[in-house]
Amino acid sequence: RILMKLTITEDAAKWFVSELDLNKGDYIKFFGKVYGPHGGFSIAMEKVEPSRIFHTTEVQGINFYVEKNDAWFFDNADLAITFDEESKEPRYELINR
């Protein structure tokens, strides 16, 4: 099994820090949520301490991660998060491997 890649641009990370009032060392979890464009699901996030990390990456001092019990949603796909200048919000893209 290939571990997923989780990439977040600096601009996207800055948005999370600003909008969620994050401090260095905080954690942001990404997971699949019912109803959305990705096979009937969408990507959701929340500020919560991890219990069993599947994959993590650190940007701007913030730990962005996916839990092991949410790994199914990212099976055979990588998650890339960029900042959309037009909407002024993060853009989530699942990239099939």
PyMOL commands that set and color helices and strands:
alter all, ss='L'
color gray80, all
select helices_A, chain A and resi 10-19+68-74
alter helices_A, ss='H'
color red, helices_A
select strands_A, chain A and resi 6-8+27-38+41-47+53-59+62-67+77-84+89-96
alter strands_A, ss='S'
color yellow, strands_A
deselect
rebuild
show_as cartoon
